[in-house]
Amino acid sequence: MTPQRKVYLNGEFVAEADAKVSIFDSALMFGDMVFEITRTFNGKPFRLREHLERLYAGLKILEIDCGLTIDEMEKETHHTIEVNRPCFPDGLDFQIMHDVSRGPLGFYQSIFPEGARPTITINCWPLTWHVGAFADTYETGVHAVIPPQRSVPARLIDPKIKNRSRIYYQVANQQAQKVDSKAWALLTDEDGFITEGTGANFFIVKNGELFTPEPRNILRGVTRDATIKFAAEVGIRCHECNLEPYDVATADEALFTSTPFVMMPATRFNTQPIGTGAVGPVTRGLLNTWREVVGVDIVAQAKQYAKDAES
Ligand SMILES: Cc1ncc(COP(=O)(O)O)c(C=O)c1O
């Protein structure tokens, strides 16, 4: 029998079904928490320290002292991975999710005899569904649609803090999906410049070069950063600059980047084809570079996971 996965919950390991957070937690009251999703390639976490650095940057700005130093959090993360490793057969990659909140609100302290303290959870979840769901869209590309909902500007809630106050992402997707039930929302800032997707960064390709929004009103994605670096290594320049919807409409190619699926081509924009309307050579080349660097054929893996998800 496959062993059951366990969740790290405030220093203890509990079954997933028992990993519960109080209804009085500041996370539920205010979305007052930060999180991270790191993925593995061949079972090894990719850029875990960078994810934790972003988590701790958010904790610092929000003034949440979670009680663990970043080194201790890294140690607990490796411990959680080792506890769960027997649940993942060879070849099954997984995501590692950190969720850290300020904990229960002070008003409700009396029902927490051990004292209200920040809530820390770390869990490992197979990528079967998160990646398998995209098997077909690596071939067809997705449809990026700009919804009326805008990005929340950094002067209100800084999107560089990976936080769970995400209702505007939900609204953006609902609006985009009125245009096409499978559309991916592509957000804009107050001036109408492109920012990012609702769980991914965004690039266009023009004349063989990459262009991506400045790291201002966006989450500074770990995958974004790695893609820029890997592209440079194969001689593809990346410009970080303001992008208008016009630039997307007239691009040769476009793509989203995010930890679980790494890169996702966008082949349509606001109902029109981007370039030829097919996945382009620069996107395919970059996916190939990722495969060489991380040692996993991301598209083949998604296809395999799609099959696994059905069985
Ligand atoms: C809003 C947003 N932008 C970008 C990203 C991509 O970040 P990363 O590459 O670090 O996963 C995410 C990931 O969840 C996100 O939520």
The ligand as an SDF file (V2000), in Angstrom:
LIG
                    3D

 16 16  0  0  0  0  0  0  0  0999 V2000
    0.3160   36.3890   -9.9470 C   0  0  0  0  0  0  0  0  0  0  0  0
    1.4420   35.4760  -10.2660 C   0  0  0  0  0  0  0  0  0  0  0  0
    2.3780   35.8860  -11.1470 N   0  0  0  0  0  0  0  0  0  0  0  0
    3.4160   35.0890  -11.4850 C   0  0  0  0  0  0  0  0  0  0  0  0
    3.5560   33.8100  -10.9410 C   0  0  0  0  0  0  0  0  0  0  0  0
    4.7200   32.9420  -11.3340 C   0  0  0  0  0  0  0  0  0  0  0  0
    5.6580   32.8590  -10.2910 O   0  0  0  0  0  0  0  0  0  0  0  0
    6.6490   31.6390  -10.1620 P   0  0  0  0  0  0  0  0  0  0  0  0
    7.3560   31.5250  -11.4820 O   0  0  0  0  0  0  0  0  0  0  0  0
    7.5780   32.0230   -9.0720 O   0  0  0  0  0  0  0  0  0  0  0  0
    5.8360   30.4250   -9.8740 O   0  0  0  0  0  0  0  0  0  0  0  0
    2.6130   33.3570  -10.0190 C   0  0  0  0  0  0  0  0  0  0  0  0
    2.7270   32.0230   -9.4190 C   0  0  0  0  0  0  0  0  0  0  0  0
    1.8880   31.5570   -8.6870 O   0  0  0  0  0  0  0  0  0  0  0  0
    1.5320   34.2120   -9.6590 C   0  0  0  0  0  0  0  0  0  0  0  0
    0.6090   33.8270   -8.7690 O   0  0  0  0  0  0  0  0  0  0  0  0
  1  2  1  0
  2  3  1  0
  2 15  2  0
  3  4  2  0
  4  5  1  0
  5  6  1  0
  5 12  2  0
  6  7  1  0
  7  8  1  0
  8  9  2  0
  8 10  1  0
  8 11  1  0
 12 13  1  0
 12 15  1  0
 13 14  2  0
 15 16  1  0
M  END
$$$$
